[in-house]
Structure formats: structure tokens, C-alpha cells
Amino acid sequence: MSGHSKWSTIKRKKGATDAKRGKTFTKYIKEITVAAKNGGGDQAANPRLRTAIAGAKSVNMPADNIERAIKKGTGELPGVTYEEVTYEGYGPGGIAILIDTLTDNRNRTTGEIRHILMKAGGRMAELGSVQWMFHQKGTIAVPRSAADEDTVLGLVLDAGAEDVSLDDAEVYEIMTPPQAFEAVKTALHGKNIPTTAAEISKIAQNTISLSEKDAEQALKLMETLEDNDDVQRVSSNLDITDEVLARIQS
């Protein structure tokens, strides 16, 4: 099983976004609205919407907020039209960064993303120069306290998971092909095993380890990006050991 550390794991540990509940709600409302617009308001027939709603519920978003976002997406209520734009860039130490946004003003968002990258010593990249380094995977976090290791491993691997990281004392980190994501979630929920996070992520095929100085700058950059109202998620090929992360946080 895997023992690697990736930005998605670091982000979860640091709580870069979830600690700011208001901004987290805004991001989920946008995602639910766009998911409903593109795939309809029936979550049983719309996997993207189903995942967005599950994420919103995980941060205790009120049901009324979720319902309004769905209705804005389906046109039952008036709402803002969001455009999905992915930006590519480089950060400290040459790490590759993908920035997924939902925006009602592409020019504003482009300017803000460019400014954030440049201020941190990074830069925007040409279209396609970074995207190829990543592939889509389902990522699911399960509390280690929810079930024993053999139960979780047997369950998720039988359901189609391709990798489980066991190096985190708090959670099992499960990775799936996109097509097996729903089946693995269903298998876990069928055994009443809770998930603390579940999404389709962009995972780097290869990672880069940075010096402590560059790693600290890179983490600050990605947290600043995620704090932007238009940014939905940030993906990177940054790798960082627990020892370096502990020193940065101390």
C-alpha cells in the first residue's frame, strides 16, 4: 500500500479551507449550482451533484442553502452564471500547480490568480504545460477509528479502489479510478463506515520534494490561492515529509 504524501493530504491536515466556514459554504454553493446546471437537479442521476451535496453536508451546510443552490442551477430560482476555468502555473521550487475556478468574471479572476502567483515568486503557465502532469482520481478519507484495517482494506479493494495509504495515524486515505469512486463510497456507507472527505481530485503522477524554505513558501501560496473566492480547488505535485511539515508548523 502507498505511503506517499501529497498536497491533498497536507491540505486536509492543515485545514486550509475548512477552518473558514463562510468561504467553504460559498465554494460548495457554486459547485452545487454548476453541477445542477450541467447535470440536472436529481442527485440520484447526477454523480457530481451527489458528491457536492455530500461535501456540503460534511461541513454542516443547512439544507435550505443546498436546495436554493440546486434551484439556481436548474433555473427554478434566479442566480449567477459561473464559468469553469482551470489555470496552470508554477510555484516556489518549480512545483506545478493547477487551479480550478468557478467565476462570473474571467478577467477579474485571471488578474487575481496571476497576482497571487507572481507575489509568491511563481508564474502563470501556458495552456497544457502543466495539465499533462496530473490525472483524475477519486480520493476518500475514512477515520481510522471507524473500522479496523482489514475490514477497510478488504471492502474498498473489492469495490475497485486501487490504493490505500496507511501512513496517517488519523485516517485511511483511499484512492480510486474515477469510475470506481461511487462504488467505493457506496461500499463504505453500506457498512456504516463514515467518510470525512470524498472528491474527484487531480493527482500528480510524480511529485517534487522541496527544501524547507521553498516548501513553506509553496504552502503559503496554495493557501492564499484556496482563500480566493473564485478558487474551488488547488492541485500540486508538491511532496513534503511529515518532519519538514512539523518544523514549518512549529
C-alpha positions in Angstrom: 0.0 0.0 0.0 1.0 3.6 -0.6 3.0 5.7 1.9 3.4 8.8 -0.1 2.4 12.3 1.0 0.6 14.7 -1.5 -0.8 18.2 -1.4 -4.3 16.9 -0.9 -3.2 15.1 2.3 -1.3 18.2 3.5 -4.3 20.4 2.9 -6.6 18.2 4.8 -4.2 18.1 7.8 -3.7 21.8 7.8 -7.4 22.6 7.4 -6.5 25.4 5.0 -10.1 25.9 3.8 -12.5 24.1 6.1 -11.5 26.4 9.0 -13.0 29.3 7.1 -16.6 28.1 7.1 -18.1 31.1 5.2 -15.7 30.6 2.3 -16.2 26.9 2.4 -20.0 27.3 2.1 -19.5 29.7 -0.9 -17.4 27.2 -2.7 -19.9 24.4 -2.2 -22.8 26.6 -3.2 -21.0 27.4 -6.5 -20.2 23.7 -7.1 -23.7 22.6 -6.4 -25.1 25.3 -8.7 -22.9 24.4 -11.6 -23.4 20.6 -11.1 -27.2 21.1 -11.1 -27.0 23.3 -14.2 -24.8 20.8 -16.1 -26.4 17.6 -15.0 -29.8 18.4 -13.6 -31.2 18.6 -10.0 -31.7 14.9 -9.4 -28.7 13.8 -7.4 -29.5 10.2 -8.0 -28.8 10.7 -11.7 -26.0 13.3 -11.2 -22.9 12.0 -9.5 -21.2 15.4 -9.5 -24.2 16.9 -7.7 -24.3 14.0 -5.3 -20.6 14.5 -4.4 -21.0 18.2 -4.0 -24.0 17.8 -1.7 -22.2 15.2 0.4 -19.3 17.7 0.8 -21.7 20.5 1.8 -23.3 18.3 4.4 -19.9 17.3 5.8 -19.3 21.0 6.7 -22.9 21.3 8.1 -24.3 23.5 5.4 -28.0 24.0 6.1 -30.4 22.0 3.8 -32.1 25.2 2.7 -28.8 26.6 1.3 -28.3 23.3 -0.6 -31.8 23.4 -2.0 -31.5 27.0 -3.1 -28.2 26.3 -4.9 -29.8 23.4 -6.7 -32.7 25.5 -7.8 -30.4 28.3 -9.0 -28.6 25.7 -11.1 -31.7 24.3 -12.6 -33.2 27.8 -13.3 -36.1 27.5 -10.8 -34.6 30.5 -9.0 -32.6 33.4 -10.5 -28.8 33.1 -10.0 -25.4 34.0 -11.2 -23.9 32.1 -14.2 -20.5 30.7 -13.4 -17.8 29.7 -15.9 -15.4 26.8 -15.1 -11.8 27.9 -15.8 -8.6 26.0 -14.9 -5.4 27.9 -14.6 -1.9 26.4 -14.8 1.1 27.7 -13.1 4.4 27.2 -11.3 5.3 28.0 -7.7 8.4 28.1 -5.5 11.0 25.4 -6.3 9.4 24.9 -9.7 6.3 22.9 -8.4 3.4 22.6 -10.9 0.0 24.0 -9.8 -3.5 23.5 -11.2 -6.1 26.0 -10.1 -9.8 25.1 -10.7 -12.1 28.1 -10.5 -15.8 28.9 -10.9 -16.1 32.6 -11.8 -18.7 35.1 -13.0 -15.9 37.3 -14.3 -13.0 35.6 -16.1 -10.9 38.8 -16.5 -11.1 39.6 -12.8 -10.2 36.0 -11.7 -7.3 35.8 -14.2 -5.8 39.0 -12.9 -6.2 37.9 -9.3 -4.6 34.5 -9.9 -1.7 36.0 -11.8 -1.1 38.5 -9.0 -1.1 35.8 -6.3 1.4 33.6 -8.2 3.7 36.5 -9.0 3.7 37.8 -5.5 4.9 34.4 -4.2 7.6 34.1 -6.8 5.6 31.9 -9.2 4.1 32.5 -12.6 1.3 31.6 -14.9 2.0 28.7 -17.3 0.9 28.2 -20.9 -2.2 26.1 -21.6 -1.3 22.4 -21.4 2.1 22.8 -20.0 1.1 21.6 -16.5 -2.2 19.8 -17.1 -0.5 16.7 -18.5 1.3 16.0 -15.3 -2.0 15.2 -13.5 -4.6 12.6 -13.8 -8.1 12.4 -12.2 -8.6 10.1 -9.2 -11.2 9.6 -6.6 -9.9 10.4 -3.1 -11.7 9.3 0.1 -10.7 9.8 3.7 -12.0 7.4 6.4 -11.3 7.8 10.1 -9.0 5.1 11.4 -11.3 4.9 14.5 -14.3 3.9 12.3 -13.2 0.3 11.4 -10.2 -2.0 11.6 -7.6 -2.1 8.9 -8.5 -5.5 7.4 -12.2 -4.5 7.2 -11.5 -1.3 5.3 -8.8 -2.7 3.0 -11.0 -5.7 2.0 -14.1 -3.6 1.5 -12.6 -0.9 -0.6 -10.3 -3.0 -2.7 -13.1 -5.4 -3.6 -15.2 -2.3 -4.6 -12.5 -1.1 -7.0 -10.1 1.1 -5.0 -6.5 1.0 -6.4 -4.5 2.3 -3.5 -4.9 2.8 0.3 -2.4 4.9 2.3 -1.9 3.7 5.9 0.8 6.2 7.0 -1.6 8.6 8.6 -2.5 7.9 12.2 -5.9 9.5 11.9 -7.3 8.4 8.5 -7.2 5.8 5.8 -6.6 7.6 2.5 -8.2 5.7 -0.3 -7.6 6.4 -4.0 -9.8 5.1 -6.8 -10.2 5.3 -10.5 -12.9 7.9 -11.3 -15.2 5.2 -12.5 -15.0 3.3 -9.2 -15.4 6.3 -6.9 -19.2 5.9 -6.4 -18.9 2.2 -5.9 -16.2 2.6 -3.2 -18.3 5.2 -1.4 -21.4 3.1 -1.6 -19.5 0.1 -0.2 -18.3 2.1 2.8 -21.6 3.6 3.5 -23.3 0.2 3.2 -21.2 -0.9 6.2 -21.9 2.4 8.1 -18.3 3.4 7.8 -18.2 7.3 7.6 -16.1 9.4 5.3 -14.6 12.7 6.3 -13.7 13.7 2.7 -14.6 12.4 -0.7 -14.0 14.1 -4.1 -12.6 13.6 -7.6 -9.2 15.2 -7.5 -6.3 15.9 -9.9 -3.4 13.9 -8.6 0.2 14.4 -9.8 1.8 11.4 -11.5 5.2 12.4 -10.0 5.9 14.6 -7.0 8.7 17.1 -6.1 10.3 17.4 -2.7 11.3 20.9 -1.8 13.7 22.5 0.7 12.1 23.6 3.9 12.2 27.2 2.8 10.6 26.6 -0.6 8.1 24.2 1.0 6.9 26.9 3.4 6.6 29.4 0.6 4.7 26.9 -1.5 2.2 26.1 1.3 1.5 29.8 1.9 1.0 30.3 -1.9 -1.5 27.4 -2.1 -3.4 28.5 1.0 -3.6 32.0 -0.5 -5.0 30.6 -3.7 -7.6 28.5 -1.9 -8.6 31.5 0.1 -9.7 33.3 -3.2 -13.5 33.3 -3.5 -13.3 32.0 -7.1 -11.0 29.1 -6.5 -12.6 25.8 -5.9 -9.5 23.6 -5.5 -5.8 23.7 -5.9 -3.7 20.7 -7.1 0.0 20.4 -7.0 2.9 18.0 -7.4 4.4 19.2 -4.1 5.6 16.4 -1.8 6.7 17.2 1.8 7.7 14.9 4.6 6.0 14.9 8.0 9.2 16.1 9.6 9.5 19.2 7.3 5.8 19.9 7.8 6.2 19.7 11.6 9.1 22.2 11.5 7.1 24.6 9.3 4.2 24.5 11.6 6.2 24.9 14.8 
